[in-house]
Amino acid sequence: MARRIVVLNGPNLNLLGTREPHIYGTGTLADVEALCTERAAAHGLEVSCLQSNHEGELVAALQEAGADPEVVGVVLNAAAYTHTSVALLDAIKATGVRVVEVHLSNPHAREPFRHTSFISPVAEMVVAGAGPRGYGYAIDHLAATGG
């Protein structure tokens, strides 16, 4: 398998395009995944995408990515789990996998409970408020620093 970037999307991101478009835009998850595939290919990398509403699936995906020497890094939009998941934090710490945290919106411009991230302390970069472009920025970073 070729060198690749793993893109993980958390709960409710499967509803992109219809979920609160005034916050998340009208693009779909398929649009985000296509952008990621295109951007990774521009760097000579493959991409694998997973969206899950289940925390344990995301933990398992982080563990698999961390164990795979072909994985350059992970683009992680943990969605609501950003603010609650010690399990995701521990998975990133335990595996040492490189993670760029991405948010479509700017959590700091929203409700106070969204201002805390369990992912940020172990992410090497955070991209927030750039919409789907943020995924591209994350891929560019991972490719430039490890691809």
C-alpha positions as CSV (number, residue, x, y, z in Angstrom):
1,M,0.0,0.0,0.0
2,A,1.2,3.5,-0.7
3,R,1.8,6.2,1.9
4,R,-1.5,7.6,3.0
5,I,-3.3,10.0,5.2
6,V,-6.3,8.9,7.2
7,V,-9.3,11.3,7.5
8,L,-11.5,10.6,10.5
9,N,-14.9,12.4,11.0
10,G,-16.9,12.0,14.1
11,P,-20.6,12.1,15.0
12,N,-23.2,13.8,12.9
13,L,-20.7,14.8,10.2
14,N,-22.6,12.3,7.9
15,L,-25.3,14.9,8.0
16,L,-23.2,17.6,6.4
17,G,-25.1,19.5,3.8
18,T,-28.4,19.4,5.7
19,R,-27.2,19.9,9.3
20,E,-27.2,23.5,10.3
21,P,-26.0,24.8,7.0
22,H,-25.6,28.3,8.5
23,I,-22.8,26.9,10.6
24,Y,-21.4,23.9,8.6
25,G,-22.2,25.0,5.0
26,T,-24.0,23.1,2.3
27,G,-21.2,20.8,1.2
28,T,-21.7,17.1,2.0
29,L,-19.3,14.6,3.6
30,A,-18.8,13.2,0.1
31,D,-17.6,16.6,-1.0
32,V,-15.2,16.8,1.9
33,E,-13.9,13.3,1.1
34,A,-13.4,14.2,-2.5
35,L,-11.5,17.3,-1.6
36,C,-9.2,15.2,0.7
37,T,-8.6,12.6,-2.0
38,E,-7.7,15.3,-4.5
39,R,-5.4,17.2,-2.2
40,A,-3.6,14.1,-1.0
41,A,-3.1,12.9,-4.6
42,A,-1.5,16.3,-5.4
43,H,1.2,15.3,-2.9
44,G,1.5,11.7,-4.2
45,L,-0.4,10.3,-1.2
46,E,-3.5,8.2,-0.9
47,V,-6.3,8.9,1.5
48,S,-8.6,6.7,3.5
49,C,-11.8,8.2,5.0
50,L,-14.0,7.0,7.9
51,Q,-17.0,8.7,9.5
52,S,-18.4,7.2,12.6
53,N,-21.0,8.2,15.2
54,H,-19.3,5.7,17.6
55,E,-16.4,6.8,19.7
56,G,-14.9,3.2,19.9
57,E,-14.7,3.0,16.1
58,L,-12.7,6.2,16.0
59,V,-10.4,5.0,18.7
60,A,-9.8,1.7,16.8
61,A,-9.1,3.7,13.6
62,L,-6.5,5.9,15.5
63,Q,-4.9,2.7,16.8
64,E,-4.8,1.2,13.3
65,A,-3.3,4.4,11.9
66,G,-0.7,4.5,14.6
67,A,0.4,0.9,13.9
68,D,0.6,1.4,10.1
69,P,4.0,2.6,8.9
70,E,2.5,3.8,5.6
71,V,0.3,6.3,7.4
72,V,1.8,9.8,7.3
73,G,-0.8,11.2,9.7
74,V,-4.4,11.6,10.6
75,V,-6.8,14.5,9.9
76,L,-9.3,14.3,12.8
77,N,-12.6,16.1,13.0
78,A,-13.8,14.5,16.2
79,A,-16.9,16.8,16.2
80,A,-18.7,16.7,19.6
81,Y,-16.1,14.1,20.9
82,T,-13.6,16.9,20.7
83,H,-15.1,18.3,23.9
84,T,-15.7,15.0,25.8
85,S,-13.4,12.2,24.7
86,V,-10.6,11.2,27.0
87,A,-10.6,7.9,25.0
88,L,-9.5,9.7,21.7
89,L,-6.9,11.7,23.7
90,D,-5.5,8.5,25.1
91,A,-5.5,6.7,21.7
92,I,-3.5,9.5,20.2
93,K,-1.0,9.6,23.1
94,A,-0.7,5.8,23.2
95,T,0.0,5.4,19.5
96,G,2.0,8.5,18.8
97,V,0.2,9.0,15.6
98,R,0.5,12.5,14.1
99,V,-2.9,14.3,14.2
100,V,-4.1,17.5,12.8
101,E,-7.4,18.6,14.5
102,V,-9.9,20.1,12.1
103,H,-13.2,21.9,12.7
104,L,-15.4,23.3,10.0
105,S,-16.6,26.1,12.3
106,N,-14.7,28.1,14.9
107,P,-15.5,26.4,18.2
108,H,-14.3,29.5,20.1
109,A,-17.0,31.6,18.5
110,R,-19.7,29.2,19.7
111,E,-21.1,27.9,23.0
112,P,-18.6,27.9,25.9
113,F,-18.6,24.1,26.2
114,R,-17.1,24.0,22.7
115,H,-14.1,26.1,23.8
116,T,-12.4,23.0,25.5
117,S,-10.7,20.4,23.3
118,F,-9.3,17.1,24.5
119,I,-7.6,16.7,21.1
120,S,-5.7,20.0,20.9
121,P,-3.1,19.2,23.5
122,V,-1.9,16.2,21.5
123,A,-2.5,17.6,18.0
124,E,0.4,19.1,16.1
125,M,-1.8,21.6,14.4
126,V,-5.4,22.8,14.8
127,V,-7.4,24.2,11.9
128,A,-10.7,25.8,12.8
129,G,-13.3,28.0,11.0
130,A,-12.0,27.5,7.5
131,G,-14.9,25.2,6.4
132,P,-13.9,22.3,4.1
133,R,-10.7,24.1,3.1
134,G,-9.4,23.3,6.6
135,Y,-9.1,19.6,5.6
136,G,-6.9,20.6,2.7
137,Y,-4.7,22.8,4.9
138,A,-4.3,19.8,7.3
139,I,-3.3,17.5,4.4
140,D,-0.9,20.0,3.1
141,H,0.7,20.2,6.5
142,L,1.0,16.5,7.0
143,A,2.4,16.0,3.5
144,A,4.9,18.8,3.9
145,T,6.2,17.6,7.2
146,G,6.1,13.8,6.8
147,G,4.9,12.7,3.4
